[in-house]
Amino acid sequence: MKRQRKSANKLIRFWKKLGPGLITGSSDDDPSGIATYSQAGASYGLATLWTAFFTFPLMASIQEMCARIGLVTSQGLTGTLKTNYPKIVLYLMVLFSFPAIVMNIGADIAGMGAVGNLLFPSIHPFFFSISFTIILLIVIVFLPYKKISSVLKYLCIVLLVYLIVPFLYKQDWFAILKATVIPTIKFDKNFISILVAILGTTISPYLFFWQATMEVEEMRHKKKGIMVNKKIMTEMKQDVDFGMLFSNIVMFFIILATGTVLFNGGVHQIDTVEQAAKALEPLAGKSAYLLFALGVIGTGFLAIPVLSGSLSYIFCETFGWKEGLDNKFQEAKPFYIIIAISLILGLSLNYIGISPIKALIYSAILYGITAPVLIAIILHISNNKKVMGEFTNGKMSNILGVTALMLMTASAAALLYLQFFA
């Protein structure tokens, strides 16, 4: 009994230590990401399963650098760019980030609305999309940071539904193990496109900005006068590593579910999350369908505050406006107005001729262009002793960071070539 109580206490203490890393990692599995992973599984079975664990150390290293920059400088990534780099670099990041994030929000809202309609066919998707947008806006504007952080943290638990779905269908575990540890590469346009999409979905620029600003917010809520030290850095790294690992495990299970159930069932073309959810029902049963669909709505509620919040932090830090989820609306009007505008613009995209699929393609192109530039800047900042002091990158961080930079550069080049020249 004592042992069980000790284990429970350890688990509670560990859960309390988790924060920005877990939320950032989990928000990466948004409805748009789920659509990408579902497409990969349906189109190629288990062939892309290895990417889940291949991308983990790269993703974790970049997010850890962003978190460390936030902790050491006490400002978000945008603020650090503004202080240490030419203004043109900052303005270009804003120029590319704004449409990319808004289109990502639009694709996520549309996905949530479509899945809501699947669950309740008599209600139009637009009603769900509007309702979800209003709920999100009310929560973001009226809840203080600690409450929002707590809500987002518990929403991460929703992602556990994707760990259940594959077990509702008979699996060949030897084939799964083989596909996990032995990479498959197919040199054709569609397969390369899927790999590029997976890379772009897992290593997304908006996550860089959110991670850094959330570490600053967390430090503001600790005791006044507390200095950044090795203990804080260790706890931050544990949080980031766990968050990114959790994100990639969920990605693994989504590819696994769609790569066995849909691919083996002859469903090879999936463009949206509602298609994936609907296709699961006749093949894996009502339970799998319901879990998958509810997961999409839950992840939307988790990811959209991160997307809109990161965009608002980018703008406010760029132009010196007061920002922060702990401020009331009257105290930080521009911050909340930008969040509201991003949600309304995202909601309207699908009704002005930009479909969720087009929005995903456009945002992927813009993310693809900005990600290598941002990773290069993050590497430069985190190796700069004038900025980071004793907390500069270690050898392994630089190896993983440079690997991520090379892969994202190659990914951006491939993405542009496939979209405009192939």
C-alpha positions as CSV (number, residue, x, y, z in Angstrom):
1,M,0.0,0.0,0.0
2,K,2.8,2.4,0.9
3,R,4.6,1.5,-2.3
4,Q,1.5,2.3,-4.3
5,R,1.1,5.6,-2.5
6,K,4.8,6.5,-3.2
7,S,4.4,5.7,-6.9
8,A,1.2,7.8,-7.1
9,N,3.0,10.7,-5.3
10,K,5.9,10.4,-7.8
11,L,3.5,10.5,-10.7
12,I,1.7,13.5,-9.3
13,R,5.0,15.4,-8.8
14,F,6.1,14.5,-12.3
15,W,2.8,15.7,-13.7
16,K,3.1,19.0,-11.8
17,K,6.5,19.6,-13.3
18,L,5.2,19.2,-16.9
19,G,4.1,22.4,-18.6
20,P,5.1,24.2,-21.8
21,G,6.9,21.2,-23.2
22,L,4.0,18.9,-22.9
23,I,1.5,21.5,-24.2
24,T,3.7,22.5,-27.1
25,G,4.4,18.9,-28.1
26,S,0.8,17.8,-27.9
27,S,-0.5,20.8,-29.8
28,D,1.7,19.6,-32.7
29,D,-0.8,16.8,-33.2
30,D,-3.5,19.2,-34.3
31,P,-6.3,18.2,-36.7
32,S,-4.1,19.3,-39.6
33,G,-1.3,17.0,-38.3
34,I,-3.7,14.2,-37.8
35,A,-4.8,14.6,-41.5
36,T,-1.2,14.4,-42.6
37,Y,-0.4,11.3,-40.6
38,S,-3.7,9.6,-41.7
39,Q,-2.8,10.3,-45.3
40,A,0.6,8.8,-44.8
41,G,-0.8,5.6,-43.2
42,A,-3.7,5.2,-45.7
43,S,-1.4,5.8,-48.7
44,Y,1.6,3.8,-47.7
45,G,0.6,1.5,-44.9
46,L,3.5,1.1,-42.3
47,A,6.1,2.5,-44.7
48,T,6.4,5.9,-42.9
49,L,6.1,4.5,-39.3
50,W,9.8,5.0,-38.7
51,T,9.5,8.8,-39.1
52,A,7.8,9.1,-35.7
53,F,11.0,8.2,-33.8
54,F,13.4,9.5,-36.4
55,T,12.0,13.0,-36.0
56,F,11.8,12.9,-32.2
57,P,15.4,13.9,-31.3
58,L,15.5,16.6,-34.0
59,M,12.2,18.1,-32.8
60,A,13.2,17.9,-29.1
61,S,16.6,19.5,-29.7
62,I,15.1,22.6,-31.5
63,Q,12.3,23.0,-28.9
64,E,14.8,22.7,-26.1
65,M,16.9,25.5,-27.6
66,C,13.9,27.7,-27.9
67,A,12.9,27.0,-24.3
68,R,16.5,27.8,-23.1
69,I,16.5,31.0,-25.1
70,G,13.2,32.0,-23.4
71,L,14.5,31.2,-19.9
72,V,17.9,32.9,-20.3
73,T,16.7,36.1,-22.1
74,S,13.3,36.4,-20.3
75,Q,11.7,37.2,-23.7
76,G,10.2,35.3,-26.5
77,L,11.9,34.3,-29.7
78,T,10.6,37.4,-31.5
79,G,12.0,39.7,-28.8
80,T,15.4,38.0,-29.1
81,L,15.3,38.4,-32.9
82,K,14.4,42.0,-32.5
83,T,17.3,42.6,-30.1
84,N,20.0,40.7,-31.9
85,Y,19.2,40.7,-35.6
86,P,18.4,43.2,-38.4
87,K,14.8,44.4,-38.5
88,I,14.3,42.9,-42.0
89,V,14.8,39.4,-40.6
90,L,12.1,40.0,-38.0
91,Y,9.6,41.6,-40.5
92,L,10.1,38.7,-43.0
93,M,9.3,36.2,-40.2
94,V,6.1,38.1,-39.4
95,L,5.2,38.4,-43.0
96,F,5.5,34.7,-43.6
97,S,4.2,33.5,-40.2
98,F,0.9,35.5,-40.2
99,P,-0.7,33.8,-43.3
100,A,0.7,30.4,-42.5
101,I,-0.7,30.4,-38.9
102,V,-4.0,31.8,-40.0
103,M,-4.4,29.1,-42.7
104,N,-3.4,26.5,-40.2
105,I,-6.1,27.7,-37.8
106,G,-8.6,27.7,-40.6
107,A,-7.8,24.1,-41.5
108,D,-8.1,23.1,-37.9
109,I,-11.5,24.8,-37.3
110,A,-12.8,23.3,-40.5
111,G,-11.7,19.9,-39.5
112,M,-13.3,20.2,-36.1
113,G,-16.6,21.4,-37.7
114,A,-16.6,18.6,-40.2
115,V,-16.0,15.9,-37.5
116,G,-18.7,17.5,-35.3
117,N,-21.1,17.1,-38.3
118,L,-20.0,13.4,-38.6
119,L,-21.0,12.8,-35.0
120,F,-24.3,14.8,-35.3
121,P,-25.2,14.7,-39.0
122,S,-28.4,16.8,-38.6
123,I,-26.3,19.8,-37.5
124,H,-24.4,21.7,-40.3
125,P,-20.5,21.8,-40.0
126,F,-20.6,25.6,-40.1
127,F,-22.6,25.7,-36.8
128,F,-19.9,23.6,-35.1
129,S,-17.1,25.7,-36.6
130,I,-18.7,28.9,-35.3
131,S,-19.5,27.4,-31.9
132,F,-16.0,26.1,-31.4
133,T,-14.5,29.4,-32.4
134,I,-16.7,31.3,-29.9
135,I,-15.8,28.9,-27.1
136,L,-12.1,29.2,-27.9
137,L,-12.3,33.0,-27.9
138,I,-14.2,33.2,-24.6
139,V,-11.7,30.8,-22.9
140,I,-8.6,32.6,-24.2
141,V,-9.9,36.1,-23.3
142,F,-11.5,35.5,-19.9
143,L,-9.3,32.8,-18.3
144,P,-5.9,33.8,-16.8
145,Y,-2.7,32.1,-17.9
146,K,-2.6,29.5,-15.1
147,K,-6.2,28.4,-15.8
148,I,-5.5,28.3,-19.6
149,S,-2.3,26.4,-19.0
150,S,-4.1,23.9,-16.8
151,V,-6.9,23.4,-19.3
152,L,-4.4,22.9,-22.1
153,K,-2.4,20.5,-20.0
154,Y,-5.4,18.3,-19.3
155,L,-6.5,18.4,-22.9
156,C,-3.3,16.6,-23.7
157,I,-4.8,13.5,-22.2
158,V,-7.4,13.5,-25.1
159,L,-4.5,12.4,-27.3
160,L,-4.4,9.1,-25.4
161,V,-7.4,8.0,-27.5
162,Y,-5.1,7.4,-30.5
163,L,-3.1,4.9,-28.5
164,I,-6.3,2.8,-28.1
165,V,-7.5,2.8,-31.7
166,P,-4.9,0.3,-33.2
167,F,-5.8,-2.2,-30.5
168,L,-9.4,-2.4,-31.7
169,Y,-8.1,-4.1,-34.9
170,K,-5.9,-7.2,-35.3
171,Q,-2.3,-6.3,-35.8
172,D,0.9,-8.0,-37.1
173,W,3.3,-6.8,-34.4
174,F,6.4,-8.2,-36.1
175,A,5.7,-6.2,-39.3
176,I,5.1,-3.1,-37.1
177,L,8.4,-3.6,-35.3
178,K,10.2,-4.0,-38.6
179,A,8.6,-0.9,-40.1
180,T,9.5,1.1,-36.9
181,V,13.3,0.3,-36.9
182,I,14.0,-0.1,-40.6
183,P,13.4,3.0,-42.6
184,T,11.6,2.7,-46.0
185,I,12.4,5.2,-48.7
186,K,10.6,5.2,-52.1
187,F,11.9,7.5,-54.7
188,D,8.7,8.7,-56.2
189,K,7.0,12.1,-56.1
190,N,4.1,11.1,-53.8
191,F,6.2,9.3,-51.2
192,I,8.7,12.2,-51.0
193,S,5.8,14.6,-50.7
194,I,4.5,12.6,-47.7
195,L,7.9,12.6,-46.0
196,V,8.2,16.4,-46.6
197,A,4.7,16.9,-45.2
198,I,5.6,14.8,-42.1
199,L,8.7,16.8,-41.5
200,G,6.9,20.1,-41.9
201,T,4.1,19.0,-39.6
202,T,6.4,17.8,-36.8
203,I,9.0,20.7,-36.9
204,S,6.7,23.7,-37.3
205,P,7.9,27.4,-36.8
206,Y,4.9,28.4,-34.7
207,L,6.0,25.9,-32.0
208,F,9.4,27.6,-31.8
209,F,7.8,30.9,-30.9
210,W,5.2,29.4,-28.5
211,Q,7.8,27.3,-26.6
212,A,10.0,30.4,-25.8
213,T,7.2,32.6,-24.7
214,M,5.6,30.0,-22.5
215,E,8.9,29.5,-20.7
216,V,8.9,33.2,-20.0
217,E,5.3,33.1,-18.8
218,E,6.1,30.1,-16.5
219,M,9.1,31.9,-15.0
220,R,6.9,34.9,-14.3
221,H,4.7,32.7,-12.2
222,K,7.5,31.3,-10.1
223,K,8.7,33.1,-6.9
224,K,10.1,36.6,-7.6
225,G,13.8,36.9,-7.8
226,I,14.4,33.3,-8.8
227,M,17.4,33.0,-11.1
228,V,17.8,30.6,-14.0
229,N,19.9,27.7,-12.8
230,K,20.9,24.2,-13.8
231,K,18.0,22.7,-11.9
232,I,15.5,24.8,-13.8
233,M,17.2,23.9,-17.0
234,T,17.1,20.2,-16.2
235,E,13.4,20.3,-15.4
236,M,12.7,22.3,-18.6
237,K,14.6,19.7,-20.6
238,Q,12.6,16.8,-19.0
239,D,9.4,18.7,-19.8
240,V,10.4,19.3,-23.4
241,D,11.7,15.8,-24.0
242,F,8.6,14.2,-22.5
243,G,6.3,16.5,-24.5
244,M,8.0,15.8,-27.8
245,L,8.2,12.1,-27.1
246,F,4.5,12.0,-26.3
247,S,3.7,14.0,-29.5
248,N,5.6,11.5,-31.6
249,I,4.2,8.5,-29.9
250,V,0.7,9.8,-30.8
251,M,1.9,10.4,-34.3
252,F,3.2,6.8,-34.4
253,F,-0.2,5.4,-33.3
254,I,-2.2,7.5,-35.8
255,I,0.0,6.2,-38.7
256,L,-0.3,2.7,-37.2
257,A,-4.1,2.9,-37.0
258,T,-4.6,4.3,-40.6
259,G,-1.7,2.2,-42.0
260,T,-3.2,-1.0,-40.9
261,V,-7.0,-0.4,-40.8
262,L,-7.4,1.9,-43.8
263,F,-4.5,0.7,-46.0
264,N,-5.4,-3.0,-45.5
265,G,-9.0,-2.1,-46.1
266,G,-8.3,-0.7,-49.5
267,V,-8.8,3.0,-48.4
268,H,-5.7,4.7,-49.8
269,Q,-6.8,8.3,-50.4
270,I,-7.4,10.4,-47.3
271,D,-7.4,14.2,-47.6
272,T,-9.1,15.3,-44.4
273,V,-9.6,14.1,-40.8
274,E,-13.3,13.5,-41.3
275,Q,-12.6,11.2,-44.2
276,A,-10.1,9.2,-41.9
277,A,-12.7,9.0,-39.1
278,K,-15.5,8.0,-41.4
279,A,-13.4,5.3,-43.2
280,L,-12.5,3.7,-39.8
281,E,-16.1,2.9,-38.9
282,P,-16.9,0.0,-41.3
283,L,-13.4,-1.4,-41.0
284,A,-12.5,-1.1,-37.2
285,G,-15.9,-0.5,-35.7
286,K,-17.9,2.2,-34.1
287,S,-15.5,2.6,-31.1
288,A,-12.5,3.3,-33.3
289,Y,-14.5,5.8,-35.3
290,L,-15.8,7.7,-32.2
291,L,-12.4,7.8,-30.5
292,F,-10.7,9.1,-33.6
293,A,-13.4,11.7,-34.1
294,L,-13.5,12.9,-30.5
295,G,-9.7,13.1,-30.6
296,V,-9.8,15.5,-33.5
297,I,-12.1,17.9,-31.6
298,G,-10.0,17.7,-28.4
299,T,-6.7,18.3,-30.3
300,G,-8.3,21.3,-32.0
301,F,-9.2,22.9,-28.7
302,L,-5.6,22.3,-27.6
303,A,-3.8,23.4,-30.8
304,I,-5.8,26.5,-31.8
305,P,-5.0,28.6,-28.6
306,V,-1.3,27.7,-29.2
307,L,-1.5,28.8,-32.9
308,S,-3.4,32.0,-32.2
309,G,-1.4,32.8,-29.1
310,S,2.0,32.3,-30.8
311,L,0.9,34.7,-33.6
312,S,-0.2,37.3,-31.1
313,Y,3.1,37.0,-29.2
314,I,5.0,37.5,-32.5
315,F,3.1,40.7,-33.3
316,C,3.1,42.2,-29.8
317,E,6.9,41.5,-29.3
318,T,7.6,42.9,-32.8
319,F,5.8,46.2,-32.2
320,G,6.3,46.6,-28.5
321,W,2.7,46.1,-27.5
322,K,1.7,44.7,-24.1
323,E,1.2,41.0,-24.3
324,G,0.5,38.0,-22.1
325,L,-2.3,35.6,-21.3
326,D,-2.3,36.8,-17.7
327,N,-3.3,40.3,-18.6
328,K,-7.0,41.2,-18.8
329,F,-8.5,42.3,-22.1
330,Q,-8.4,46.0,-21.0
331,E,-4.7,45.7,-20.1
332,A,-3.5,44.1,-23.4
333,K,-6.1,45.0,-26.0
334,P,-3.8,44.5,-29.1
335,F,-2.8,41.0,-27.8
336,Y,-6.4,39.7,-27.6
337,I,-7.6,41.6,-30.7
338,I,-4.9,39.8,-32.8
339,I,-6.0,36.4,-31.3
340,A,-9.6,37.3,-32.2
341,I,-8.7,38.4,-35.7
342,S,-6.7,35.2,-36.3
343,L,-9.6,33.1,-35.2
344,I,-12.2,35.0,-37.3
345,L,-9.9,35.0,-40.4
346,G,-9.3,31.3,-39.9
347,L,-13.0,30.6,-39.6
348,S,-13.8,32.6,-42.8
349,L,-11.2,31.0,-45.0
350,N,-13.3,28.0,-46.0
351,Y,-16.1,30.3,-47.0
352,I,-14.1,32.6,-49.3
353,G,-12.9,29.8,-51.6
354,I,-9.9,28.5,-49.7
355,S,-10.6,24.9,-48.7
356,P,-8.9,23.2,-45.7
357,I,-6.7,21.2,-48.1
358,K,-5.6,24.3,-50.0
359,A,-5.0,26.0,-46.6
360,L,-2.8,23.2,-45.5
361,I,-0.7,23.3,-48.7
362,Y,-0.2,27.0,-48.5
363,S,0.7,26.9,-44.8
364,A,3.1,24.0,-45.5
365,I,4.9,26.1,-48.2
366,L,5.2,29.1,-45.9
367,Y,6.3,27.0,-42.9
368,G,8.8,25.2,-45.2
369,I,10.3,28.5,-46.3
370,T,10.6,30.0,-42.8
371,A,11.6,26.8,-40.8
372,P,15.2,26.5,-42.1
373,V,15.9,30.2,-41.6
374,L,14.5,30.1,-38.1
375,I,16.4,27.0,-37.2
376,A,19.7,28.6,-38.4
377,I,18.9,31.7,-36.3
378,I,18.0,29.6,-33.2
379,L,21.3,27.7,-33.6
380,H,23.2,31.0,-33.8
381,I,21.5,32.5,-30.8
382,S,21.9,29.4,-28.6
383,N,25.6,29.3,-29.4
384,N,26.1,33.0,-28.7
385,K,27.8,33.4,-25.3
386,K,26.9,37.1,-25.2
387,V,23.2,36.2,-25.2
388,M,23.2,32.8,-23.5
389,G,26.1,33.1,-21.1
390,E,26.9,29.7,-19.6
391,F,23.8,28.1,-21.1
392,T,25.1,27.8,-24.7
393,N,24.5,24.6,-26.8
394,G,26.4,21.4,-26.0
395,K,27.9,19.2,-28.7
396,M,24.9,16.9,-29.1
397,S,22.5,19.9,-29.3
398,N,24.5,21.3,-32.2
399,I,24.8,17.9,-34.0
400,L,21.0,17.4,-33.8
401,G,20.3,21.1,-34.6
402,V,22.5,21.1,-37.7
403,T,20.9,17.8,-38.8
404,A,17.5,19.3,-38.4
405,L,18.6,22.4,-40.4
406,M,19.9,20.3,-43.3
407,L,16.8,18.1,-43.4
408,M,14.4,21.1,-43.2
409,T,16.4,22.9,-45.9
410,A,16.3,19.8,-48.2
411,S,12.6,19.5,-47.3
412,A,11.9,23.1,-48.2
413,A,13.7,22.7,-51.5
414,A,11.8,19.5,-52.3
415,L,8.5,21.1,-51.3
416,L,8.9,24.0,-53.6
417,Y,10.1,21.8,-56.5
418,L,7.2,19.4,-56.1
419,Q,4.6,22.2,-55.9
420,F,5.9,24.4,-58.7
421,F,8.1,22.3,-61.1
422,A,7.3,18.6,-60.8
